[in-house]
Amino acid sequence: MIRLRLFRRRPKPPIDARAFDLLCLTVAVVLGTHAAHLPLWLTAALAATLGTRWWQRRRHGGRAPALLKLPLVALLSGAVVFHYGSLFGREPGAALAVGLLVLKLLETETGRDARVGAAFACFALMTALLFDQGMVTTALVALGLLPALATLRALEPAHPAASLPREMLPALALLGASLPLALMAFVLVPRLSSPLWGAPGASAARTGLGEDMSPGDFTDLLTDDRPAMRVSFEGALPPPAQRYFRAFVMWNYDGRRWSRPSAFGTAATIEHGTALVRYTISLEASGQRALPALDVPLDAPDQATINADHEVSSSHPVNETLIYSLRSAPVYRLQADLDERDRRRGLRLPAGFNPRAQALASRWRAQFGGDDAAIVRAALNLFHDGGFNYTLAPAPLGRDAVDDFLFSTHEGFCEHYASAFTVLMRAAGIPARVVTGYQGGYWNELGHYLLVRQSDAHAWSEVWLPGQGWRRVDPTAAVRPERVSRGAAATMNAGADWSPNEWWLGMRNRWDVVNRWWNQGVIGFDALRQHGMLTPFGQSETDPGMLGLLLAVGGSLFAALGLAWAMWKRPAADPARAAMQRLERRLAAAGVARRPSEGPQHYFSRAARALPTHRVELDQLMRTYLALRYAYDEPPADLLKNFRRAARDFRPRRVVK
């Protein structure tokens, strides 16, 4: 009868407190990296869960209760579906991944669990690049790998405890050693024509400018200092009064909101001189088709069109950085003859709105007769002398928004002034429309380009005057002239000799030249640029076969350099090996010689059987030597000292046969 013996697997020992602390730090870094695009309530809940688990293991040890994990996973999935409407997609997928990573800590107790958690943390950390590939985010993601690498090192057998900075130094060295290989892979691994995850969603990156506008819509936009576009000029930089970038022209007004027409009128003829401005725009992703252009553009770039209102539109939504070149006429006469259809559109007002504004415009018409230019000046004088205040936190407006603004609140920003001015002009019988885009910008002397931020978004008016055509009128400049001469940042700090916000924005404007280099050299390195990167060396096109060959050659070169360095490097003195050789000589003299290719553990075990009186001493020597040889990168000085002393004092008796 054959008996089958059943062996119970011994439980794995729990990881020590230092390894668990490093894993918690790794998860905290991942959560912090994703916090910018996670809901605030989810970030707070996951942070609380992480902190509670860390405290629970510190105080009581062991895993969290098993009955708690499944309800928390279900609660997390339900919360993601409730907020995003689905579990699939970039935003819900990232939220679910980060949440599951935090919940993984509830069951992390052994080395295997910790290694799985560290590996998954690296994956979750990389998903932050799906939302932002800027230089700062990329650097944070790279540095976020340090605690994960330190966690894996802390899980090595008999790893010595060290301070947190010393734990990070070897991980930093590994990260630095990987940079050459990462750079080679970045340049030579064949690029896809589109990302694996598809085009960015509608909310991935938007300028805030839209095809309609209502007073108050720009509030968030005017406080957003992210770059909108960078403009390089072939000649001299246009003066501030000419730095208007046209995006949308709005004719329709319903008493509250301005919007673009569904159909355009007669093509606008333009007369201009020979002093044209030639420039190139690097437009950040906006998710829209509008291509801002210096007022007034004469033509459209490739894969774009220009309509009757001189709006330039791309054939596809701008979901990644787009570079295009244009010509504009800073001095022009636009549509000198206005047909009846466009005149009616430029005078249309909804019935029953803003009676006080219409009465004021009627008085101006009666006072100045047919002098349209005088009516325009009267409206600008009203804004200049009427006690109006430029602010990003205006009082709310009622149904008759223009009346409330003109005769009650007297405060607002560019949208309020452009809307009210255009309504006054129409009520006075002058065709007018609203234009939105950008105005101003910061001239980066180092990079020789104009940096236009989202906060430079602006709204102004165009009025049609006989013999002059459509003329740009900026009523905001009548209230705050520095909005045009010095830019949006100076407008908010008017009256102050110095402002911390203005100083900080100035530093960011100067630093933007580095961001521009990153966008052009790293983010802009697409499949097209990769195929032409060998053009300066006489290779017209770099196909995937050539890239693969270069990658193989480069990889082989790195391997050869590493092998040469390892072979050339002179081995340092090994005191543990010297003490072991002393032990081998003494055991050989006692009749237990080490056989060729015999491992130390087998050799010590055979010596213990041959010398039973020294079994305990030999077992201790074996454990110490194995720890010195295999458990540490650099053995502890105390352990090495003890082994050398024990090897020196060991005096075995000869084997009696």
C-alpha positions, 0 to 999 in steps of 0.5 A: 500500500502506497501512502500519499503524504499531503504537504501543507504549503507554508505561509509566506512571511509578511513584508516588513514595515519599511517595504509597506511604507514605500508601497504606500508612498508609491500609491500616494504618488500615483494618486497625486499624479492623477488628482488633476483629472479625477473628481475631488470627492474620489481623490479625497475618498481614495486618499482617506482609504490609503491613509486608513490602511497604512494606519491599520497595518501600523497599529494592528498588522495583517490584511484588512477584513475580507468582507470589506474588499468586495463591497468597496470594489463594487462601490468604486465601480458604481461611483465611476459609472455614476460620475462618468456614465461608463467604465470604458474610456480614458477618464473612467478607465484611469479613475478605475485603475487608480481606485483598484490600485488603492484597494489592492493595499487592503490585501497586500501582506506578502512579498508577492502582493507587494510586487504586483502592487508596485508593477500595477502602480507603474502602469497606472502612473504611465496612464497620466501621460494620456491626459498631458504629455507636457515636460513637467508631467513627463518629469513627474511620471519619471520621478514617480517611478523612484518609490516603486523601484525602491519598493522592489529593492526593499523586498529583497531578502535581508535588505538592510534598513536605510533612510528614505533618501538612501532608499531612493539613490539606487532607484535614481541610478537605475533610472539614469542608466535607462535614459540612453536606452529610452532615448534610442527607443523614442527615436527609433521605435516605429511610430503609429499614424495615430495613438493606440487610444484614439483621438482625444475626447472633446474635453481633452483640451479646449480653448474655451472660445465657442461659436456663441457667446453670452456675457459671463462666459469668459470668466473661467477662460480669462483666469486660465493662463495655459498657452493657447498658441505661439506666433512667429513673425517673418518681419517686425512684431506688430504693435499691440494695437494690431495684435487682434487674432480673429476666431469667430464672427457673431451676427445673431442676438436673442437678447442674451446670447450672440451666435454665428449664423448658419449661412454666410452672406455676401463674400467680403471684399477686402482692400489692403496695401502692400504692408502685409504681415507673414507669420506662423502659428503653433496652435495648441489642441482645442477640439474645434475647427477655428484657426485664429488669425491676425486681423484680417487674414487674406487666405487660408493654409492647407486643409483649411478654408476662409469664409465670407466673414474672414474666419479661418477653419480647419477641415478637421478638429484641432486635437493636437498641436497644429502649425500653419502659416498665414498672411494678414493685412493690418491696414484694410478696408473690409466690404466697402459696399454692404448689400441689403441682406447683410445690412438687415442682419447687422441691424436685427435686434430681438423685440421687447429687450433692453428698452432703455438702451434702445432709447439712448441710441435713438437720442444719439441718432436724433442728436448726431443725425447721419454722422455714424462716426459721432455715434460711435464716439458717443458710445465710447465716451459713455464707457470711458466717462460713465463710471464703468469698472473692468472686473472678472467678478461682475454682478449678475444680470437680469432679462434685460442684460444690456440695460442692467449693465449700462444703467445699474451694475456698470461692471464687467469685462470684454464680453459685457462691453462688446455686447452692450456696444454692439446692441447700442450700435444696432439700436442707433441704425449702425450695422454691427457684429461681435468678434471673439478671439485673442488680443495681446500676448507676451513677446518671448525675446529668447525664442522670438515668438509671441506667446498668447495664453488662454487668458488673452481671450477677448471680444470686440465689435465691428461696425460698418461705416459708409465708405470705410466698410467694417471697422474694428472698435474695441469698447473695452479699450475705452475703459481699460486702455492697458488691456490693449497696450499691456495685455490681460495680466496688466489689466487685472493689476492696473493701479499696482506698481508690482504684483506677485501674480504678474511677476509669476506670470512673467517668469512662466512666460520666459520659461515657455521657450522650454515648453515650446522646444518640448512641444516641437522636439518631443510631442511633435515627433510624429511618424512623418518627422520620424520618416524624414529624420535621416534626410540631412544624411542623404536618406530621403525616407526612413522606412520601418525596416531601416528603423529596425536595423538602426534599433538592432545596431544601437541595442547591440552597441549598448550591450557591447559597451556594457560587456566591455565595461564589466570585463574591463572593470577590475574586481574589488577585494572580496573579504567574504570570499577570502574568509571562505577560502580559509574555511575551505583549506581548514575543512580540506585539512580535516578531510572534507575537501570541496568538490569542483562545481559544488555550491556552498550550501551543499558543501557546508551540509556535507561537511556537517554530516562528516563533522557532526560535532561542528554541525551547529557551527557549520550551519551558522557559517553557511547561513551567514555566508549565503546572506553575505553572498546573495542577500545584499548588494553591499554586505553590512560591515558588522555581518562581514566582520562576524563571518571573518572572525568566525572563519578565523576561529574555526578549528575543525577536528580531522574526520575519523574513518 
